[in-house]
């Protein structure tokens, strides 16, 4: 299959005006230009072209557990205290936990959104790169956000705190083909 960004995006840069070959496979992708926001669609096509034609190297590579690549944490807030998802023989089960910060136990939510997913991928990547169980994540929240590639706008700190508390307190189980992997607290 071939896609021509020049035909789809007349204002595209020179780099996106070439033909891109997409390997046919079990997953088919379709790019549709948004009539309401054509500039955004063109930007997405530019980024897709860059990702598709540039080989990753060094710090571009990230690592994640195979199950989490297929069935990840929820994208949006979950009603209730439990979340389950399965795809084929892979599955994930997350139960919200409790934290005590000195004023008694407080119910946490099920972790959701990009921050806990990025945090898990970052920790896995750093553990793989440094071949250690002790992961350097920075001395403060701003450094941790920077490591995850997230800007440090004011509202990011409260969301980071909320989601890292939820992730730290939850019970996370993943499974694949009859095997269950359980998150174990250390310390």
N, C-alpha and C positions, 0 to 999 in steps of 0.2 A: 504494500500500500504506500502511496506517496502523498504527502501533503505539501501544498505550496502556500507559504505564508504571504507571499506577494499578492496573490489573488484574494486572500481573506482579509488582509490588513494593508491597505494601500499606503499608509503612512509608516510602514515598518522600516526599520533600519536596514542597511545593506546586509548585515549578518543574517537577518531573518528573511531576506528575499531569495533564498536558495531553496531548493527542493530537499525535503527531509524524508528519509526512508524509515518507515516504522515496521518493525518485524511483526508479522501476523502471529497471533497466539491466542490463548484462551481468554485473554482480557482485551476487549476492544475499547478504544477511547474515541470520543467524538468531541471536537472543538466547535462550539457555536458562539458566534459573536453576539454580544448583548447589544440590542438596539438602544437601550437606555444609557449604557456606559461603554461606548465603543473604544475609548482610550484604555479603559481597564482591561477589556478583552485583548487588545493589542499587546498590552504589557504582559498579560498572562501568556500569550503566544510567544513573546520574546523570551520570557523566562523558561517556558517549556522547551524552546529551541536550544537555549544555553544548556539546560540540564541534559537534554537528549544528545548533544553533540560534544560535551566536555567530559572527559574521563575524570573520576574522582582521584584525588591523591592526598597523602598526608592528612591534614586536619579536616579534609572534606568528608572522610569516611567516618561513619558512626556505627555503633554496634547495638543490637537489641536482641532479646530472646526471640526465637522464631515464633513462638506462640503470640507474643505481644505484637509482632509485626502483622499477624493475621487477625487477631481478636484483641483489640486494645481497650484502654480505659474509655469510659463514656465521654462523648464530646460535649454534652450539656448536662445541667444539673439533673440529678436522679431523684424522683419522688420515692420516699421510703429509705430504708437503711441497707438495702441489698441490691446488687447489680449482677446479672449473668448475661453472657453472650457466648454463642458457639458458632463455629464455621467448620463444616466437615467434622473431622475428629478432634479439632482443637477447641478449647473452651477456657473461659475466665470467669471467676466468681470473686466478687469483692463485697465484704461486709464492713459497714462503717463502724468505727471504734469510738473510744472514749479517751479524753486527755484530762489530766489534772495539772493545772498551772498554779496551784496553791490556794485556790478558792473552791475546791471540790471538783468532782468529775463533770466534764462538759461533753455532751454528745457531739461528735464530728459528722460531717457529711461524707458520702461516698466521694472519693477524689474524682474530679472531672475536668475537662478542658485541656488546653495545650500545656500548661505548666507542669502538672504531674507526669504527663507523657514525655515531655522534653527532659524532665529531671531523671526519670528512669533511663532514658536513652543516654543521657550525659553520664550518669554514674556507671552504666554498663560500658560505655566507650572509654571512660577514664580508667576503669578497672582493667580493661583489656589492654589499653596502651601501656599503662604503668605496671601491669602484672602484679597488682597488690590489692589487698582488701581495704586498705586505708586510702580514701579518695579525697584529694584536695579540691574543695569546692569554693574556696575563697574565704576571706576573713569576715565578710559582711554580706548582707542581702544584695547590695549593688554589684559586688563581684560575682555572686552566684547568678544573678540575672544576666550579667555580661557573658559569663561562660555558656549560658543557654542561648545566647544570641537575642535576648529580649532587652529592649530599652528600659531605662529605669525611671519612667514617669511615675508620679506620685501614687496613682491608684494601683500600680503594679506591686508595690510593697504589701499592701493589705491582701491582695489576691494571692501573692506568693505565700504569705504567712498562713492564710486560710487553707490553701491547697496542700502545703507541705505538712501542716498539722493533720489534715485529713489522710494524706498518704502515709504518714508515720503511724497513725493510729489504726488504720484499716487492717483487716485480715484479707490477704490477697492469695488466691490459689489459681494456678493455671494447670491445664492438663492437655495431653496429646497422646492419642492412640493408646489409651488404657493406663497411662502414667500420670500421676499427680505431683506437681511441684508446689511446695508450701513455703510461703515467706516465713522465715523464722527470726524472731527478735534476738539480737545479740547484746551482750553487755552484762 
